[in-house]
Amino acid sequence: MAIRTPEERPVQSSATSSKPGIHADLLEDVRLLWHDLRGLTHDHIKLATLEAKRAGKSLVSMVVAGVVMAVLLIGVWIGLIAAAALALIESNMVGGTEAILLITGANLVVALLLFWFIRSRSRYLLFPETVHSLRGKEDS
């Protein structure tokens, strides 16, 4: 910190009034403190800006990696579905068209179950208990 200690302040002669010297020293200390505060604030804002920039780049790279991973997983799922259809056809349980329709129907059922699950959980996104508690206090 740039505030001067009493030892660093200029010595005043006894002939001059001590009041103007103390006032000048206090103003100088306030000025130095203000400059230190401005510098510290600038450093904090610069650090926050750099970290926000780094966080943005990380988010973009994570989204890109997630999209690539999703495409790869879709390819894996299609391969598993094709293998299941071929297994059904080779075992002579069903024909080719029936195997594809059976697996497509199974995928549709799983998708509908996931849709129902997501919909049932979406109500928690609205913070229902917090909203209820706030409304309860307003009504009282």
C-alpha positions as CSV (number, residue, x, y, z in Angstrom):
1,M,0.0,0.0,0.0
2,A,1.3,3.5,-0.7
3,I,0.1,5.2,2.5
4,R,3.1,6.7,4.2
5,T,3.9,5.9,7.8
6,P,4.5,8.8,10.2
7,E,8.3,8.2,9.9
8,E,8.1,8.8,6.1
9,R,6.2,12.0,6.3
10,P,8.1,15.3,6.1
11,V,9.0,16.8,9.4
12,Q,7.4,20.2,10.0
13,S,9.1,23.0,11.9
14,S,7.6,24.2,15.1
15,A,7.2,27.6,13.6
16,T,4.6,26.4,11.1
17,S,1.1,25.4,12.2
18,S,0.7,21.7,12.5
19,K,-2.9,21.8,11.3
20,P,-2.2,22.5,7.6
21,G,0.6,19.9,7.5
22,I,-1.6,17.2,9.0
23,H,-4.4,18.2,6.5
24,A,-2.0,18.0,3.6
25,D,-0.7,14.6,4.7
26,L,-4.2,13.3,5.1
27,L,-5.1,14.5,1.6
28,E,-2.0,12.9,0.2
29,D,-2.8,9.6,2.0
30,V,-6.4,9.7,0.7
31,R,-5.1,10.3,-2.9
32,L,-2.6,7.5,-2.6
33,L,-5.3,5.2,-1.3
34,W,-7.6,6.2,-4.1
35,H,-4.9,5.4,-6.7
36,D,-4.3,2.0,-5.0
37,L,-8.0,1.2,-5.0
38,R,-8.3,2.1,-8.7
39,G,-5.4,-0.1,-9.6
40,L,-6.7,-3.0,-7.6
41,T,-10.2,-2.6,-9.1
42,H,-8.6,-2.5,-12.6
43,D,-6.6,-5.7,-11.8
44,H,-9.7,-7.5,-10.6
45,I,-11.8,-6.5,-13.7
46,K,-8.9,-7.6,-16.0
47,L,-8.7,-10.9,-14.2
48,A,-12.4,-11.5,-14.4
49,T,-12.3,-10.6,-18.1
50,L,-9.5,-13.0,-18.8
51,E,-11.2,-15.8,-16.9
52,A,-14.5,-15.2,-18.7
53,K,-12.7,-15.4,-22.0
54,R,-11.1,-18.7,-20.9
55,A,-14.4,-20.0,-19.7
56,G,-16.0,-19.2,-23.0
57,K,-13.4,-21.0,-25.0
58,S,-13.7,-24.0,-22.7
59,L,-17.5,-24.0,-23.1
60,V,-17.2,-23.9,-26.9
61,S,-14.7,-26.8,-26.9
62,M,-16.9,-28.8,-24.5
63,V,-19.9,-28.3,-26.8
64,V,-18.0,-29.3,-29.9
65,A,-16.6,-32.4,-28.1
66,G,-20.2,-33.2,-27.0
67,V,-21.5,-32.9,-30.5
68,V,-18.8,-35.2,-31.9
69,M,-19.4,-37.7,-29.1
70,A,-23.2,-37.6,-29.8
71,V,-22.5,-38.4,-33.5
72,L,-20.2,-41.3,-32.6
73,L,-22.8,-42.7,-30.1
74,I,-25.5,-42.5,-32.8
75,G,-23.3,-44.5,-35.1
76,V,-22.8,-47.1,-32.3
77,W,-26.6,-47.2,-31.7
78,I,-27.3,-47.8,-35.4
79,G,-24.7,-50.5,-35.4
80,L,-26.3,-52.2,-32.4
81,I,-29.7,-52.0,-33.9
82,A,-28.5,-53.4,-37.3
83,A,-26.8,-56.3,-35.5
84,A,-30.0,-57.0,-33.5
85,A,-32.0,-57.0,-36.7
86,L,-29.6,-59.3,-38.4
87,A,-29.6,-61.6,-35.4
88,L,-33.5,-61.8,-35.5
89,I,-33.4,-62.4,-39.3
90,E,-30.7,-65.1,-39.1
91,S,-32.5,-67.0,-36.3
92,N,-35.5,-67.2,-38.6
93,M,-37.7,-65.8,-35.9
94,V,-39.0,-63.0,-38.2
95,G,-38.4,-61.7,-41.7
96,G,-36.4,-58.7,-42.6
97,T,-39.2,-56.2,-42.7
98,E,-40.7,-57.5,-39.4
99,A,-37.3,-57.3,-37.7
100,I,-36.9,-53.6,-38.7
101,L,-40.4,-52.8,-37.6
102,L,-40.0,-54.6,-34.3
103,I,-36.7,-52.8,-33.5
104,T,-38.2,-49.4,-34.6
105,G,-41.2,-50.0,-32.4
106,A,-38.9,-50.8,-29.4
107,N,-36.9,-47.6,-30.0
108,L,-40.2,-45.7,-30.2
109,V,-41.3,-47.1,-26.8
110,V,-38.0,-46.2,-25.2
111,A,-38.2,-42.7,-26.6
112,L,-41.7,-42.3,-25.3
113,L,-40.6,-43.5,-21.8
114,L,-37.7,-41.0,-21.9
115,F,-40.1,-38.2,-23.0
116,W,-42.4,-39.0,-20.1
117,F,-39.4,-39.1,-17.7
118,I,-38.2,-35.7,-18.9
119,R,-41.6,-34.1,-18.7
120,S,-42.2,-35.4,-15.2
121,R,-38.8,-33.9,-14.1
122,S,-39.3,-30.6,-15.9
123,R,-41.5,-29.2,-13.2
124,Y,-38.6,-29.0,-10.8
125,L,-36.9,-26.5,-13.2
126,L,-39.3,-23.9,-12.0
127,F,-38.2,-24.1,-8.3
128,P,-41.7,-25.0,-7.1
129,E,-41.0,-25.1,-3.4
130,T,-39.2,-21.8,-3.5
131,V,-42.1,-20.2,-5.4
132,H,-44.6,-21.7,-3.0
133,S,-42.7,-20.4,0.0
134,L,-42.5,-16.9,-1.4
135,R,-46.1,-16.8,-2.3
136,G,-47.0,-18.1,1.1
137,K,-45.2,-15.2,2.7
138,E,-46.9,-12.6,0.4
139,D,-50.4,-14.0,1.3
140,S,-49.8,-13.8,5.0
